[in-house]
Structures are given as structure tokens and as C-alpha cells.
Amino acid sequence: MLRHLLPATLFLLATASAAHADDTPTAGQAAFGACRGCHSVEKGKNGFGPSLYGVVGRRAGAVPGFSYSKAMTGSGVTWDAAALDAYIAAPQARIPGNRMPYGGLKDAAKRQAIIDYLKTLHD
């Protein structure tokens, strides 16, 4: 009788394990945790900073409903991996006069993880 339960038990364990793996945050999501105080990753939901949903490929200062600094809207930056890396590393150096009150992230691996995570946030 217990022999018949073994395949079902193994299936349930495998399913639970796979579901748990899908719920585990990626390195980018974990590194992005410091950004969540100001930035949402939900489309159309701005916070103290603009939503970062769809940021990769978007022009700086282009999220509807967010009030940007003139420095940001006039920067001419399009957020690709290189622009994001430079900005996350040193926001004031990359776009002087922007209003982001953040000193920058020096850890290149964490910056890359955040950028990889941001690349997943799109339609």
C-alpha cells in the first residue's frame, strides 16, 4: 500500500521544490533591495523616484507622471546597460544636478546584478 504512495509523494516534493525555487529572489532582486525605498518596479507606480519598470531602453526623464529635474530631462541619456552602470556607480557624476540622493554603488558585481534584473522588467 505504501508503495503506491511513493510516486505521488515524490511528485509533490518535486513540485514544492520547483515552486520554492521560483520564489527565491535573484541576486539582482536582492541587490535591488536598497533601491526599493524610492523606486517601484511596477509599471506606472512611481514613488519618491520613478518606476523602473521598462527602464532599459527608455530615455531618461520619460516616465509619465513623475516630476524630474531639468538635469535628468535634459541629459539626453537612453538607459542601456552602460548608462545604467555609470549612473548607479555615481549618479551625480553621470548626470550632475539630478535629484537622486544616493552616493552610488561601488560594487561592480552588484551593479551588474541590478542591471540584469532591470532588463527583465518589461512588457
N, C-alpha and C positions, 0 to 999 in steps of 0.2 A: 504494500500500500504506500509506503513512504517513497518507493522507487518512482511512482507516478508523480509525486510532488516535486521531485528534483528538477526536471526541466522547467517547470513553472517558476520555481524558486530562483533558478539561475537566470531566467529571463527577467524577472523582477529586479534582481540585483544588478544586472547589466543595464537595464533601463534607468534605474535610480542613479547609477554611477554616471551614465551619459548625461542625464538631466543635471546632475550636480556639476559636471564639468562645464556645461553650457552656462551655468550661473556664476562660475568663477570669473572674477574680473581679470581682464588682460593687464599686462604691465602698463600699457598706455592708460587704461581706465584708472589704475591705481595711481599713476603719476599725475594724472589729470585732477586727482582729488584736491590738490592745492588750488586749482583754478575754479572749482565749483562754488566757492564762496561768492564769486562775482559773475561767473558765466554759466549759462544753461547750455545743454546740448540738445534741447528740444526745439524743434522748428517753430519759430515765431514767439518764443518765450524769452524775452530779454530780462536781465536782472540789472545789477549795478553796471555790468558790462553787457555787450551784445551777445545774443545767442551765437554759439559757434557751430551750430548745425549748418552744414553746407559751406563752411568757411574755405575749404580748399578749392581754389579756382575762382573765388569771389574777389571783387575789388574791395580794397579797404574802405571802410566808411559807408557800406552799401546796405546794411540791414535796415529794412523798413521799421519805422517807429523808434529807432534809437537815436539819441542826440549825441553825435560825435564832435570831437574837437575839430577845429579848422585844420590842424596839423594832420589829422588822420584822413579827413575827406580830401585834402589837397595833396596827399602823399603820392598818388599815382601807383601805389603798390597793388599788385594782384597776389593773393595769398597762395603761393606754391610752397613746396617743401623748403626751399632755400630761404624764402622771405619769412616764413613762419619760424624757422630755426634761428635766424638772426634776431627776429623780434622777441621770441621767448627768451633768448640769451640775454638781451639788453634792450628792452623796449624804448628807453629814452635815446639810446644811441642810434637805433634803427629809424625811429620816427620822432625826432626831437619835438617837444611840445605836446605830445599826446597826453591824455589824462589818465592813463593806466598807472595806478600807484603800486607798481611792482618792480623790484630791483633786478629781476632776471634770474634765470635758472642756468647755473654754470655746468651742470652735469649733461654732457652731450648725449649719453645713452638715454637719459630720462626725457630729454627734449625730443629725441627721435621716436621714443615710445609714444609720447603725446601726439606727435605729428602723425604717426601711423594710426593711432586711434581716431584722430580728427578726420583722416581720409575715409573712415568707414561711415561717417555721419553725412549721408546724402540721400536723395530720392533715388 
